[in-house]
Amino acid sequence: MSSPSSHESLLQSVLRHGRIARRYAAIGIVRRAQFRTEFFSQVIMDIVFYGVHVALFEFLYRHVDNVAGWTIHDVRVFLGWLFLSDAFMMVWMSNAWMLPEDLKNGNLDTVRVRPVQPAFLYLFQKFSLEACVNALIALGWLVWAIDAHPQGWTWWQAPLFVWCLVLCCMGRAAVMTLFSTVEFIWVNGELSRVLNLLAVDVNDHPLDVYGRRGRAFLLYMLPLGAMNYAAASMWLGKCGQAEAVALSVFVPTLMVLSFALFARMFRRYESAMS
């Protein structure tokens, strides 16, 4: 006889994961309320991160008008999506950086709870309240950059904005989960950290600077562009309608496959008690 969980609807699964996320958020808020100095230091550190990126491109575009088809107005919008993607990671997925140690030490027993997705249960467990402040700053920058862009915007584009925001978060979750799976193959390699650092270095500027083939490789093969480039290029119309539809299918599919792969690779995990 099949178990009741096998007949669980998609809605029931989403609601269960939502309740877990709400509990994670409550725990994170309580934890940060007890460490106020760390709260403000994290906010300041991320503001510096944003400032460095903005200053770099503002200086660059004092000397050039266009880089690989991107103007200063385009890049400001791009940075907004980059900052939001980074803020989403800091709010929900900072625990990914701890996976190498937890895996080597056999500290993942609680992640064996069923029927919740292992990737969600582990990677999303450290909610960061201070990162929510940075997310608001990033959102404010993005709205300003969109409003200041020569192409302007209308309220009719609101659904597109929401979808790009969802796509940005999905892409970040997909890539970080995908990179985390390599830890189950090379336990002592800490390759997930190397890959995530690579993603930061490669994805902090438009992928068009790498040429047509480089862009395709970094967007679809080593899908770093799913984190924020896809959303930025869709919003700015840098990709055609056909590619926009393809990205709208590709990024959610990548996230589903990444979570499924993490669950499959998690079977390799051996408890410290075993």
N, C-alpha and C positions, 0 to 999 in steps of 0.2 A: 504494500500500500504506500502511495506517495505521501510525503510529509506535507503539512499544511502550508509550509513556506514555499513549496514548489508551485502552489496555485496563487501566490501573492501577486497582486496587480502592480503595474508600474507606479500607479498613484500611491499605493500603500508603501512601496519601497521608498519613493521620494519623501513621503511624510515621515517615515522612520528616520531616514538620514537627516531630514530637517530638524527633527527633535534632538538628535544627537548633536548637530551643529549648534543648536540653541544652548544645549548644556555646555558644550565646549566654550561658547562665548561667555556664558555666565561665570564659568571657572576662570577664564582669562581675565575678565574684568575684576574679579576679586583678587586675583594674583597681582595684577598691576596696581591695584589700589594700595597694596602693602609695600610697593617698591616705587615710590614717586620719583626718586632721582633717576632711576633707570628709565622711567616713562619719558621724562623730558630729554634725557640724553639721546634716546632713540629717535625722538621727533627731530631734534636738532641735527643728528647725523644724517637723516634722510633728506632734510632740507638742504644740507650741504651737498648731498648727492645730486639733487635736482639743480642746484645753483651751478655746480661745475659743468653739467651738461649744457645748460642754457648759455653760460658764459663762453664755452668752447665754440658753439655754433654761431653765436652772435659775433664773436671775433672772426671766425672763418668767413662769414658772409659780409664782412666789411671789405673783403678783398676780392670776392667773387659774387656773381649774381645768381649762378645756377650750378648745382652739383648733381650730375646724373639725372637731370630733369626735375630736381627738387629745388624750389625757391626757399628763401628764409621763412616765408609764411607757411609753406608746406611743412618744413622741418619743425616749426613751432607746434603745429598740430600733431605731427609724428611724436614729438617729445611728450605731448600730453597723453597719448596712448601708451607710450613707454612707461611713464610715471604711474599710470593707473594699473598697468600690468604688474609692475614692481610692487605697488601698494597691495594688490590682491595677494601676491605671494607672501608679503610680510604679514598681512592680516591672518591668513589661513595656513600657509604651507611652509613656514620657516622650519618646521620639524624635519623637513626633508634633509636638511644639513646634518641632522643627528643620526640619520639612518646607518651610516657606516659603523659608528660605535655601538649602537643598539643591536645591530645585526651580529657583530663580532662577539658581544657580551651576552647574546642570547636573551635580550630583554623585550622580546616581541610577543610574549605569551598572551597578553591581553588582546592582541590583534586577531587572535584565532576565534574571536566571538563570531557567531553566525546568526542570521544570514547577512550581516552588514559587509559591505565591500572592504577588504583589508586596506587598500590604498587610502580610502576615505577615512577609515578609523584611525590609521596611523598618521598620515601626512597632514590631516586637518585638525589634529587634536590641540595644537597650541595657538589659540586665538590671541591676537595682539591688539589691545585697545589703542596703543599709541599709533599703530599703523593706520588705524581708522582716521586719525587726525591727518596723517600724510595723504591718505586717499582723498580726503576733502580738499586738501591743497592741490593735489594732482588734478582733481575734477575741476577746480576753479581755474587752473592754468589752461586746461583743455577747452573749457567753455570760452575763456578769453581769446585763446588762439583761433578758435573757430569763428568767433564773432569778428575778429580783426582780419580774417582772411579775405582777400579780394573777392572770392567767389561767393562769400556770404552764406547765409543759411535761412531756411524757413521752418515754421513749425511742422510743415508736412514731412520734414526729414526726421522728426522725432522717433518714429519707429526704426529708421535706419540707425540712428544714434544708439538706441537701446540694443539693437541686434549686434552692432559693432562692439558695444560694451560686453555683452554676453560672450561674443566670439573671442574677445580679448582674454576674458577670464578662463574660458574653456581651453584656449590655446596654451595659456600658462600652466594650467592644471595638467593638460595632456603631456606637455614637454617635460615638466618636472617629474611626473609619474613615470614616463617612459625612461628617463635617465636613471631614476631610482632602481629600476629593475635590474640594471647591470650589476648592482651590488650583490645580488643573489648568485651571480655567476663568478665574479671575482671578489670574494669576500674581503680580502685585505688590500684591494686595489684603490678604494676610495675614488673610483672613476666617476661616480655621480657628481662629486664636488668639482672635479676637473671639467666635466661636461657642462655643468651649470655656470662655472666661471667663463667657459668658452662662449656660452650663450649670451652672457652679459657683454662680453667684448665684441661679439659679432653683431648682436641685435640692437646696439645702441645707436645705430645709424641706418638709413634706408638701404635695403638689400640691393637696390639698383646699382649701387657703386661697384658691385662685384660682376657686372655684366649680365647678359641674358641667361647664360648657362649657370653662372654662379647663383643668380637669383632663384632659378628653378630648383637647383640642388638644395639651397638653404631653406626653401619654402616647402618643398614636397618630399625630398629624400631625407635630409637631416633637418626636420621641420622647425628650425629656430624661428622662422618668420611667422609661425602660427601665434607666437606670444603677443606681438603687437603690430608687426608690419602688415599682416593681413587686414586688421581692422583699420589701420591708417590708410592703406592703399584703397580699400573699399570706400571709405568716407570721402577721400579726396578725388575719387574717380581715376586713380592711377591704373586700375585694372578694368578690363572690359566687363560687360554684363555677364558673358559666359564664364569668365574666371571668377567673378563675384559669386555666381551660383555654385561653381565648383568649390570655392573656399567655404561657402556656407554649408556644404555637405562634408567636405574634407575635415575641417577642424572638429566638429562634433564627433565624427566617426573616429578620428584619431584619439579623442579623449576616451571614448568607450573602449577602443581596442587597448589603449594604454592601461586602463583600469583592469581590464580582463587579463592582460599579460602580467601585471603586477600580482594579481590573485593566483595565476598559474605558477609564476616563479616563486611565490611565497611558500609553496609546498616544499621547496628546498630548505626552508628554515628549520634549524634544529634548536630546540629550547636549551637554556642553560641547565635545566633540570633533567634533560635526557642523557 
